[in-house]
Amino acid sequence: MASCTPLSSSIVEYFEGDGYYRCGYCKNESGSRSNGMWAHSMTVQDYQDLIDRGWRRSGKYVYKPVMDKTCCPQYTIRCQPLQFQPSKSHKKVLKKMLKFLAKGEISKGNCEDEPMEPLTEDAVAGDVALINKLDIQCDLKRLGENLKESLAREEKKGKSAKKEESNELIQSQDKRAKLGSGEPSPSVAVHTAPKPGKGADLSKPPCRKAKEIRKERKRLKLMQQNPTGECEGGQAQREPLSLLPPKAKSNQPKSLEDLIFEPLPEDASHKLEFTRFLCSSPLEAENPPGGPDCGYGSFHQQYWLDGKIIAVGVIDILPYCVSSVYLYYDPDYSFLSLGVYSALREIAFTKQLHEKTPQLSYYYMGFYIHSCPKMRYKGHYRPSDLLCPETYVWVPIEQCLPALENSKYCRFNQDPEAVDEGRSRKPDRLQVFYKKAIMPYGVYKKQRRDPGEEAAVLQYASLVGQACAERMLLFRN
């Protein structure tokens, strides 16, 4: 029976079929395929469940690649911050930032930032490009002053100021960069991209310093020469060789927090500050008991250097994760590797939120694209998992890489009997929003009696899963 209760659910408008558009990775003119829907509003729990089924948002457009048909399959990837250890290259970026802030030193040589993920034309005309965090560089030279003004207006005007701020963010980009055109901005500079056909071999263990290897060989040699643990003169050693050397503490690897929050000298050359505030998005802000102090929803994270804004990151704080959306940064500061630096800070931020909200323990990095060597860098944030595109279970990336070397599209779940446990089983219980009333699809289809519409509704149900189909409202007109 139809209901007239106040709307507090997600309201989405699904677009039938799957779109064909130019791929930003392999440049195939019609090889990229995805399904999509417009989110008029969305709860954080619904979006959490959707990204755990391979969906991703770009503004209010939520899309899901057709994995077995698209030219460059995009696998959802998440990092495990609680076990995360920064790699050698990550530490280099953090030390580079520290040297710049403390002494004003600018590292020479190539910029070691993450490569840019190309902009891709959406299936819906006029929609913003499908962009992921860590992947896009935009001109922010004018953003500092504009954003200061927008913050002042936000305090006075509330929601209306959020729309103005969003427009200013878009206008601050180079006029030549046309989002949705399928072409990267001409003003964007991509640094240190691997040579064609090359990419990091993530299946290999991380490199070790030659000094460490030599020490290990020496210890093994001594143990072989003295199997009983005795030294020359017949005196027994007081400690086994495996426990040496006793200078331990200084040789312990620094944690991510140690590296990020290392104190600066009083006379530091530069000052880096951070601010965070809610931003406009389809996600409804929530602040339930037991949740993070900042609440759930979409946030802007601003990076201020000596009073000038140099980067703005957008993140979604969801019930079980921090989901990275995208990052704008001033290309004049690309030498600081702001893409890598912001990702590491967001991993540390996720760990901080976990202390208050234990179930919030993952960092989602968008899509991992193994078929595009330049986009394999997300696999360097370890440990990380990839989402099986058929059963929607998480599999350690190390187990996925051998299969991805042989085939672009892979089912990662090795159990041939496993199925999608969250699949749509009762489509008639799907919720529909029609003529200002909420009703089950079983009631709605009796009123409309349009067999041609049923295929689209069933496709939508299969893609979002039973739980979301019963909670979200599918708008029909």
VEXZA-815464 format. One line per 2 residues: number of its first residue (from 1); for each residue x, y, z of C-alpha. Coordinates in steps of 0.02 Angstrom, whole numbers. Layout:
N
NUM> X,Y,Z  ...;
This chain:
477
1> 0,0,0  62,175,-40;
3> 141,274,100  147,462,132;
5> 283,462,265  417,598,258;
7> 561,561,140  720,511,233;
9> 783,380,109  899,385,-39;
11> 811,442,-198  891,385,-361;
13> 848,394,-545  916,247,-644;
15> 965,257,-827  918,103,-924;
17> 1051,0,-1012  1237,36,-1011;
19> 1324,182,-1093  1462,178,-1224;
21> 1593,314,-1219  1774,351,-1255;
23> 1896,268,-1135  2017,387,-1051;
25> 2144,248,-1023  2164,155,-1188;
27> 2080,290,-1296  1957,167,-1372;
29> 1821,279,-1445  1676,170,-1386;
31> 1757,39,-1275  1712,104,-1103;
33> 1545,46,-1034  1452,79,-872;
35> 1280,87,-792  1230,241,-697;
37> 1101,331,-592  1075,507,-530;
39> 1070,522,-340  948,658,-288;
41> 994,612,-110  1083,465,-30;
43> 1114,399,144  1291,355,194;
45> 1242,173,229  1168,153,55;
47> 1324,225,-25  1434,112,82;
49> 1336,-39,19  1344,22,-161;
51> 1533,46,-165  1547,-128,-91;
53> 1459,-185,-250  1576,-92,-367;
55> 1485,76,-382  1573,244,-372;
57> 1510,423,-368  1566,574,-467;
59> 1468,720,-398  1287,661,-392;
61> 1312,536,-532  1340,359,-468;
63> 1408,234,-593  1462,53,-606;
65> 1576,-10,-745  1513,-159,-845;
67> 1664,-261,-795  1657,-403,-920;
69> 1624,-287,-1068  1720,-126,-1038;
71> 1890,-111,-1120  1981,-66,-957;
73> 1900,-154,-808  1902,-48,-651;
75> 1914,-146,-489  1865,-67,-324;
77> 2017,-60,-210  2031,-31,-24;
79> 2181,-12,89  2193,-76,268;
81> 2260,73,367  2278,-22,531;
83> 2412,-133,453  2479,-5,329;
85> 2667,24,321  2732,163,209;
87> 2845,104,69  3015,177,31;
89> 2941,295,-99  2804,349,23;
91> 2935,392,154  3031,490,25;
93> 2879,598,-10  2849,630,175;
95> 3032,675,205  3029,789,54;
97> 2880,883,128  2967,893,298;
99> 3126,965,221  3025,1093,124;
101> 2928,1149,278  3079,1150,394;
103> 3214,1222,282  3128,1275,122;
105> 3225,1143,25  3153,1095,-144;
107> 3205,923,-206  3283,922,-378;
109> 3242,798,-514  3078,727,-574;
111> 2919,750,-478  2866,584,-402;
113> 2679,611,-397  2541,490,-439;
115> 2496,496,-625  2336,581,-676;
117> 2185,475,-716  2114,538,-882;
119> 1945,619,-885  1810,513,-965;
121> 1648,563,-1047  1498,512,-944;
123> 1349,414,-1008  1239,562,-957;
125> 1262,724,-1054  1314,872,-947;
127> 1377,767,-802  1546,801,-726;
129> 1689,688,-777  1720,521,-692;
131> 1863,574,-581  1947,487,-435;
133> 2052,554,-295  2242,549,-318;
135> 2213,561,-505  2174,739,-562;
137> 2272,901,-563  2183,1067,-589;
139> 2240,1248,-589  2204,1321,-415;
141> 2300,1483,-432  2141,1582,-405;
143> 2058,1460,-286  2133,1530,-125;
145> 2045,1698,-130  1883,1625,-198;
147> 1874,1491,-65  1906,1615,76;
149> 1760,1719,14  1650,1565,-2;
151> 1689,1511,176  1631,1680,241;
153> 1472,1669,140  1442,1490,198;
155> 1432,1546,379  1300,1677,333;
157> 1199,1593,198  1205,1408,241;
159> 1155,1291,103  1142,1425,-33;
161> 1327,1465,-10  1373,1283,-44;
163> 1307,1298,-223  1407,1458,-252;
165> 1563,1375,-183  1540,1227,-300;
167> 1527,1344,-449  1683,1437,-397;
169> 1780,1274,-384  1732,1230,-562;
171> 1766,1405,-629  1939,1404,-551;
173> 1995,1268,-671  2083,1313,-832;
175> 1954,1363,-964  2029,1239,-1084;
177> 1990,1091,-970  1817,1034,-1022;
179> 1752,905,-900  1658,768,-989;
181> 1751,794,-1152  1850,633,-1134;
183> 2014,730,-1147  2134,777,-1006;
185> 2157,962,-973  2293,1038,-1084;
187> 2358,1128,-930  2389,966,-837;
189> 2567,904,-823  2590,719,-789;
191> 2755,673,-709  2859,516,-699;
193> 2738,405,-793  2809,233,-831;
195> 2863,197,-1009  2732,114,-1120;
197> 2710,-67,-1075  2803,-44,-912;
199> 2737,-41,-737  2783,-88,-560;
201> 2782,-276,-530  2673,-280,-375;
203> 2695,-468,-356  2877,-446,-306;
205> 2929,-411,-125  2984,-234,-84;
207> 3168,-193,-111  3289,-206,36;
209> 3440,-99,65  3606,-178,17;
211> 3672,-136,191  3534,-238,273;
213> 3566,-386,157  3752,-384,198;
215> 3717,-381,385  3598,-527,369;
217> 3726,-629,271  3859,-592,401;
219> 3746,-649,544  3703,-810,453;
221> 3888,-843,420  3932,-820,604;
223> 3791,-937,655  3855,-1071,536;
225> 4032,-1053,604  3971,-1061,786;
227> 3818,-1175,788  3829,-1195,978;
229> 3832,-1008,1007  4014,-1009,1068;
231> 4143,-875,1028  4332,-894,1017;
233> 4410,-945,1184  4267,-1062,1226;
235> 4158,-929,1309  3973,-944,1272;
237> 3881,-791,1207  3756,-719,1328;
239> 3628,-682,1190  3590,-778,1032;
241> 3648,-691,873  3469,-674,814;
243> 3436,-546,953  3581,-434,907;
245> 3615,-290,894  3552,-214,1057;
247> 3539,-35,989  3364,-79,929;
249> 3258,74,958  3339,192,833;
251> 3330,57,699  3144,25,719;
253> 3047,84,565  2948,243,596;
255> 2760,231,586  2658,334,464;
257> 2605,450,605  2786,475,660;
259> 2833,528,485  2683,642,456;
261> 2679,727,626  2866,744,654;
263> 2888,911,745  2959,1058,648;
265> 3090,1179,717  3030,1345,788;
267> 3109,1439,643  3030,1328,507;
269> 3028,1407,334  2847,1363,297;
271> 2686,1324,389  2563,1192,326;
273> 2388,1193,400  2231,1090,371;
275> 2047,1130,384  1897,1018,356;
277> 1715,1060,327  1558,984,254;
279> 1531,1007,68  1386,990,-51;
281> 1355,813,-112  1211,689,-129;
283> 1262,609,37  1155,661,184;
285> 1261,718,332  1233,612,487;
287> 1301,626,664  1239,474,761;
289> 1296,424,936  1456,322,926;
291> 1503,393,757  1656,501,721;
293> 1659,674,800  1646,756,630;
295> 1499,646,581  1469,553,418;
297> 1453,635,248  1559,724,117;
299> 1700,839,170  1824,960,93;
301> 1999,945,163  2098,1103,130;
303> 2288,1115,129  2348,1291,172;
305> 2531,1337,146  2584,1501,227;
307> 2404,1563,217  2380,1511,35;
309> 2271,1364,-14  2369,1240,-121;
311> 2254,1088,-124  2077,1033,-87;
313> 2034,850,-63  1858,781,-60;
315> 1823,629,48  1666,534,98;
317> 1663,473,278  1553,318,279;
319> 1505,190,413  1653,74,375;
321> 1777,179,279  1847,342,218;
323> 1817,347,31  1932,459,-70;
325> 1838,554,-206  1960,674,-288;
327> 2095,804,-260  2124,975,-337;
329> 2295,1051,-316  2397,1196,-379;
331> 2519,1129,-510  2649,1256,-450;
333> 2670,1141,-298  2678,976,-392;
335> 2858,957,-330  2784,913,-160;
337> 2695,759,-231  2530,816,-158;
339> 2434,668,-229  2540,544,-130;
341> 2552,657,22  2364,683,34;
343> 2332,496,19  2452,459,162;
345> 2370,592,269  2199,519,233;
347> 2260,346,283  2322,421,447;
349> 2154,511,466  2062,346,444;
351> 2163,270,586  2119,420,693;
353> 1933,398,658  1948,212,697;
355> 1999,252,876  1828,330,908;
357> 1728,222,787  1805,46,781;
359> 1702,-16,632  1774,124,525;
361> 1936,41,474  1962,49,284;
363> 2023,176,158  1943,161,-15;
365> 2050,227,-158  1926,215,-301;
367> 1968,97,-444  2123,-5,-480;
369> 2155,-27,-667  2284,-162,-697;
371> 2268,-155,-887  2333,24,-883;
373> 2514,19,-818  2510,203,-768;
375> 2363,169,-651  2439,25,-553;
377> 2510,142,-421  2360,117,-306;
379> 2421,-60,-278  2575,11,-189;
381> 2471,53,-36  2484,-112,58;
383> 2399,-212,124  2255,-188,4;
385> 2112,-290,-68  2018,-296,-233;
387> 1831,-327,-247  1778,-483,-341;
389> 1663,-419,-480  1550,-572,-472;
391> 1532,-619,-289  1578,-451,-209;
393> 1699,-522,-81  1868,-443,-45;
395> 2026,-533,-100  2206,-482,-57;
397> 2283,-397,-207  2433,-516,-207;
399> 2314,-659,-247  2232,-561,-389;
401> 2387,-503,-483  2435,-669,-567;
403> 2260,-685,-641  2260,-503,-698;
405> 2423,-533,-792  2332,-661,-899;
407> 2163,-578,-921  2093,-402,-903;
409> 1932,-467,-827  1944,-590,-683;
411> 1835,-669,-552  1945,-664,-396;
413> 1841,-780,-287  1919,-952,-311;
415> 1766,-1045,-247  1671,-1097,-405;
417> 1514,-1127,-301  1513,-952,-224;
419> 1377,-831,-280  1329,-652,-245;
421> 1250,-666,-73  1175,-492,-84;
423> 1092,-517,-253  914,-466,-288;
425> 798,-610,-248  630,-523,-224;
427> 618,-380,-349  435,-348,-306;
429> 495,-281,-137  600,-148,-223;
431> 541,25,-168  473,147,-297;
433> 439,334,-279  295,374,-396;
435> 176,524,-394  238,581,-222;
437> 201,409,-148  312,264,-95;
439> 260,89,-144  335,-84,-177;
441> 373,-121,-358  243,-260,-353;
443> 108,-129,-324  182,-4,-445;
445> 190,-122,-594  5,-163,-575;
447> -36,22,-589  76,56,-739;
449> 62,-110,-831  211,-67,-941;
451> 307,-227,-984  444,-125,-1069;
453> 490,-42,-906  516,-204,-811;
455> 684,-246,-892  759,-81,-831;
457> 693,-103,-654  757,-282,-643;
459> 928,-228,-708  934,-91,-576;
461> 887,-216,-438  1022,-339,-492;
463> 1156,-203,-490  1115,-122,-322;
465> 1072,-284,-231  923,-331,-123;
467> 965,-226,30  984,-62,-65;
469> 835,-102,-177  724,-114,-23;
471> 793,44,59  823,164,-85;
473> 679,244,-179  683,221,-367;
475> 607,377,-442  484,347,-585;
477> 382,475,-679;
